């Protein structure tokens, strides 16, 4: 029994670290793509592609790796911790939330692999045919964006359903779940992808939600009680 409690505690700690790590992934990607990658003004599509692939290949690859692959791994760890913290047998909504969470993991991992493989293939093609390279680059970006965040429906549904399940089970802080309802709703609304700032609002509020959830999981004791809410 004691060993099981210690195992559960370790899992909660891992989940808490993963949640905070996911927030740091958001921050790191923002720093890389909006801070470190200073794209020269006046470049056309070909010029931007050459800048990213020939001058900043390593930095862009790191950004995609953190934003998709590392994020996906951390999400998988968080889902496992939440399965222990919010048992599915207590709520069909929690079980449904986990399904969307698992789908989100697959989408993140697939997006990262498409982005990295697409970059490598485009760079090789660039020396022989710039037109074909540009077409492949645009196609790769389209797939990466469509699967990995152009529309945040899956991530939004996960947060929304998880928050509803948390309110049903009275797990964690009620305010956290109320914030989760807002985060999830914003994610779902990104289906209206022409509406400005929806994705930004989703990302910022989810970043806060991840940090808050991570702190709560880190503060859970061996019996699953939360010390700080």
N, C-alpha and C positions, 0 to 999 in steps of 0.2 A: 504493500500500500504506500509506504514511504517513497519507494523508488518511483512509483507511478506519479505521485505528487510532484517529485523533483523533475520528472520527465515533462509533465504538464507545464511546470514553471519555466523550464528551459525553452519549451515551445512558445510560450507567451512572450518570453524575452526575445526570442528570434523574430517573432511576428512584430513586436514593437520596433526592433531595430530595422526590420524590413520596411515598415510603414514610413518611418522617418527617412530611411534611405531612398524611398520612392519620391518623397518630397525633395530630397537633395538632387535626385535625377532631374526633376523639373528645373530646379535652379541651375544645375550644371549645363543643361541644354540651352537654357536662355542665355547664360553667360557666353557659351561658345558661339551660338548662331547670331546673337544680337549684340555681342560685345567684342569678342576676339576676331570674328570673321568680318572684317571691314571691307565690304565689296566696293570696288571703285565705281564712281558714278558714271552713267552714260553707257554702260555695257549692254549689249543686246543679249539674246538668249545664248548664242554661241560663246560670247565673251564671258558670261557668267559661268557657263559650264566649264570652260577652260580654266577659269580662276579657281573654281572649286576642286577640279580634278587634277590640275597640273601644279597649282601653287599651294593649295591647302588640303590636299588629299588626306593626310594623316589626321588633321584636326577635325575634318568633316566625318571621317570614319569613327573617330572617338565619340563625336557627338551622337551619331546614329547608334553606336554600340551602347552608350549609356542610356539614351532615350528609349531604345526599344529592347535590346537583349537583356541588359542588366535590369531594367525596369520589369521585364517579364519574369525573370528569375525571382526578384524580390516579391512580386505580386503572388507568385506561386507559394512562396513561404508564408506570406500574410494570409492567404486563403486557408492554408493548413492550420495556422494558429486560430483563425476565426472559426473554423469548424469545431475546434475544441472549446472555444469560449462561448460559441452560440450553437449548441447542438441542433442538427437538422431535424432530429426526431421530435423536437419541441415546436417546430414551425415549418409548414410547407413553404412559407415565404423565404425562410433562410435557405432551404434546399434549392429553391429557384434562383436565389441570389448567387449561390455558389456556382450554379450552372453558367450564369452569365459571366461570373468571375473567371471560370475556366476558359470560356470562349475568348475573353479579353486576353488571357495569357497567350493563347495560340495566335491571336491576331498580332500582338506585340512582337512575339518571336518571329512570325512570318514576315512582318514589316521590316524588322531589322535585317533579316537575311536577304530579302529582296533588295533593300537599299544598298547593302554592302556588296553583294554579288553584282548588282546592276552597275555600281560605281566601277568595279574592277573591269567588267566587260566593256563598259563605255570607254574607259581609259585606253584599253588595248585597241579598240576600234578607231580611236581618235586619230591615230597616225595614218590610217589607210583611207578613211572616209569620214569627213566631218559631218556630212548630211546624215549618214546612217548612225553615227555616234550621237548626234543631237536627237534623232528620233528615238533611239534606245534610252537616252537619258530622260527624255520627257515621259516615255512609257514607264520607266522604272519609278520616276517620281509620282506618276499618277497612281500606280499600284501601291506604293508606300503610303501615300497620302490617303488613299481610299481605305486601306486596311488599318492604318495606324494612327488615325486621329483627325482626318479631314472632317469626319462626323463622329462625335463621341457618344453615340447612342448606346453601345454595349457597356462602356464604362459608367455612363449615367444610370442605366438600368440597374447595374450591380450596386452602386452606392444607394440608389433609391430603395431597392428591395431590401438591402442589408439594414438600412435605417428603419424601415417599417418593421422588420423582424426584431430589431433591437428594442423598439418601442413596445412590441408585443411581449417580448421576453423580459422587459425591464432590465436589460443588460447595459452596462456603461452609463454614461451621463445622458440624460434626456436632451440636454442642449446640443450634445454632439450629434444625436440622431436628427434633431430639428435642422441643424446645419446640413446634415447629410441629405435631407429632403430637398433643400435648396440646391445643393451641389448636383444631385441626381437629376433634378428637373432641368437645370441649366444644360447638363450633358445631353439629355433627350432633345432639348430644343435646338441643339446644334444641327439637327436634321434640316432646319431652316438655315442652311449654311451661307445664305446671302445676307443674313442679318449680321451687322458688324458687332464685334466685341463679345459675342456669346461664348466663343471658344476661350477668349482671354478670361472672362468671368468664371467659366468652368474651371480652367486651370488654376487660377489664383485661389478660389474657394476650396478646390480639392486639395491643393497644397496645404492649406491650413488644416483641413480635415484629416489628412494623412498624419501630420505632426501631432495633432491632438489625440488621434486614435493610437499612435505609436506610444505616446507618453502613458496613456491609460493601460495599454498592454504591458508596458515595462513595470508598472506599479501594481500589477495583479499579484496576489500572494499565492501560496501553494493550494489554497482552497478555491481559487477563482474569484476571490473578493478584490475589489478595486480599492486601493488605498487613496488615490487621488483622482477625482472626477472633474 
